[in-house]
């Protein structure tokens, strides 16, 4: 006579699986029975005049009429403001042997790199100069540097 292929351990696992499935079905039925849906009205949310979310509908007496022409879509265009590209400053450091230096802008603490090729005039430390800025590899560089 042949022995059963199902061991005690396999039978226990099968029982646990069936019990888990039955418990899950029972919990689902309990949730369905105790559900208090109420429909769409219970799910609605409103925004009051202060921008807070509330579950009460707004008061129709506080309704404000908005003129459609006053609604702006997008960002309004800025007026063109002319900014003088020529800045003024003092030569803070300049090394003639290496051909570079730094200019400190007047009115701010910004310091800009200047190369001898960007100078229109011969400059030395302490000179008051006017210059323009140009984007370089490591930041803004002073170009078209002239003595004042």
Buried (B, 14 or more C-beta within 10 A) or exposed (E): EEEEEEEEEEEEEEEEEEEEEEEEEEEEEEEEEEEEEEEEEEEEEEEEEEEEEEEEEEEEEEEEEEEEEEEEEEEEEEEEEEEEEEBBBBBBEBEEEEEBBBBBBEEEEEBBBBBBEBBEEEBEEEBEBBBBBEEBEEEEBBBBBBBE
